[in-house]
Amino acid sequence: MPILPLSSAQRSSLRAQAHDLSPVVMIGDAGLTDAVMKETEHALAAHQLIKIRVFADEKEVRTEFMNRICEQLGASPVQMIGKLLVIYRPESAAPKKKTFAQTLQEQDGFKGAAPRRVTVMKAPANPAHRPRSKQMTIKGNERVTSGGLVKRAKKTTVSSKKKMD
């Protein structure tokens, strides 16, 4: 994969964003192994902008590590300060896998936090009758009581002193 080109303005903006980041990948004495490349791939997929700490003393080795990572992973070098490498790769256009909650949202048309399907068994008023089962979709701020009722979470009250902070 080719190295992605960045303009100087983009590079400057990425350097500013990377200032507060901590290194997420470390390259030790073994060098740039397959495990390090795989971990770098996962970090780039998750964060797009990462810092890598290299424990090699020679600048040429660190530069060569940065070039190999960028070529193999299709990323672009942003900055190299001492033993820290900053690398950027934009989010890929490939669709991500959908979570269970997202598939439920598509099926039921609900938006919000964590809708889930629940089967509720309600006991009848007459003990001679069978209990009824009912499929329900519960949203994120709701819960099912032991009697089979759906209740929403109550908002917690905050004292006036805490509101001022």
C-alpha positions in Angstrom: 0.0 0.0 0.0 1.4 3.4 -0.8 2.0 6.1 1.8 -0.8 8.6 2.0 0.3 12.2 1.2 -0.6 15.0 3.6 -0.4 18.7 3.1 1.5 20.8 5.6 -1.7 22.2 7.1 -3.1 18.7 7.6 0.1 17.6 9.2 0.1 20.6 11.5 -3.4 20.0 12.6 -2.6 16.3 13.2 0.5 17.2 15.3 -1.7 19.4 17.5 -4.2 16.6 17.9 -1.5 14.1 18.8 0.1 16.3 21.4 -2.1 14.9 24.3 -1.9 11.3 23.1 0.0 8.5 24.9 1.9 5.9 22.9 -0.3 2.8 22.2 2.3 0.6 20.5 5.9 0.0 21.6 8.6 -1.4 19.5 11.3 -3.1 21.6 14.6 -4.9 21.0 13.0 -7.5 18.7 12.2 -4.8 16.2 9.3 -4.6 13.9 7.8 -8.1 14.3 4.5 -9.4 12.9 2.9 -9.0 16.3 3.9 -5.3 16.4 2.5 -4.7 12.9 -0.7 -6.4 13.8 -1.1 -4.3 16.9 -0.3 -1.2 15.0 -3.0 -2.2 12.4 -5.6 -2.6 15.2 -4.6 0.7 16.8 -4.9 2.6 13.5 -8.3 1.0 12.8 -9.6 2.1 16.2 -8.0 5.5 16.6 -6.8 6.7 13.2 -4.0 8.8 14.8 -1.5 7.0 17.1 1.8 7.4 18.8 4.4 4.6 18.7 7.4 4.5 21.1 10.6 3.0 19.7 13.3 1.8 22.0 16.0 1.9 19.4 18.8 4.4 19.8 19.7 5.0 16.2 17.7 7.6 14.2 18.1 5.7 11.0 16.5 2.6 12.5 13.5 4.6 13.8 13.1 6.3 10.4 13.2 2.9 8.7 10.6 1.6 11.1 8.3 4.5 10.4 8.6 4.1 6.6 8.0 0.4 6.7 4.9 0.8 8.9 3.5 3.5 6.7 4.1 1.5 3.5 2.7 -1.8 4.7 -0.4 -0.3 6.5 -1.2 2.5 4.0 -0.7 5.2 6.6 1.1 8.5 6.5 3.9 9.8 8.8 3.0 12.8 10.7 5.9 13.5 13.0 9.0 11.9 14.6 10.2 13.4 17.9 13.0 11.6 19.4 11.8 8.0 20.0 8.1 8.8 19.4 6.5 8.3 16.0 3.1 9.8 15.1 1.2 8.0 12.4 -2.1 8.8 10.8 -4.5 6.7 8.6 -8.0 7.9 7.8 -10.9 5.7 8.6 -11.6 3.2 5.9 -14.7 3.4 3.7 -15.4 -0.3 4.3 -18.7 -0.8 6.2 -18.2 -2.0 9.8 -20.0 -5.0 11.3 -23.3 -4.0 12.9 -23.9 -4.7 16.6 -26.9 -6.5 18.0 -28.4 -3.3 19.2 -28.0 -1.7 15.7 -29.8 -4.6 14.1 -32.7 -4.3 16.6 -32.9 -0.6 15.8 -33.2 -1.3 12.1 -35.9 -4.0 12.7 -38.0 -2.1 15.2 -37.2 1.5 14.2 -36.2 2.5 17.7 -33.4 5.0 18.3 -31.6 5.4 21.7 -29.6 3.3 24.0 -29.6 -0.5 23.8 -33.1 -1.6 22.8 -33.5 -5.3 23.6 -36.2 -7.9 23.1 -37.6 -9.5 26.3 -40.3 -12.1 26.9 -42.5 -11.2 29.8 -44.6 -13.9 31.5 -47.7 -12.3 33.2 -49.6 -14.2 35.8 -53.3 -14.0 35.4 -55.7 -12.7 38.0 -57.4 -16.1 38.2 -54.9 -18.9 39.3 -56.8 -21.5 37.2 -55.7 -19.7 34.0 -52.4 -20.1 32.2 -49.8 -17.3 32.4 -49.5 -15.2 29.3 -46.2 -14.6 27.5 -45.6 -11.3 25.7 -42.7 -10.1 23.6 -41.6 -6.6 24.4 -38.8 -4.3 23.3 -37.2 -2.5 26.2 -35.2 0.7 25.6 -32.1 1.8 27.4 -33.7 3.7 30.2 -36.4 1.1 31.0 -36.6 -1.9 33.1 -39.1 -4.8 33.6 -40.5 -5.2 37.2 -41.2 -8.6 38.7 -44.9 -8.1 37.9 -44.2 -7.7 34.2 -44.6 -3.9 34.1 -42.2 -1.7 32.2 -40.8 1.2 34.2 -38.6 4.1 33.1 -35.7 5.2 35.2 -36.3 8.2 37.4 -34.2 11.3 37.0 -31.9 11.8 40.0 -32.4 15.0 41.9 -29.3 17.2 42.4 -28.8 19.6 45.2 -28.6 23.3 44.4 -25.0 23.4 45.7 -23.9 20.7 43.2 -25.7 22.5 40.4 -23.5 25.6 41.1 -20.2 23.7 40.6 
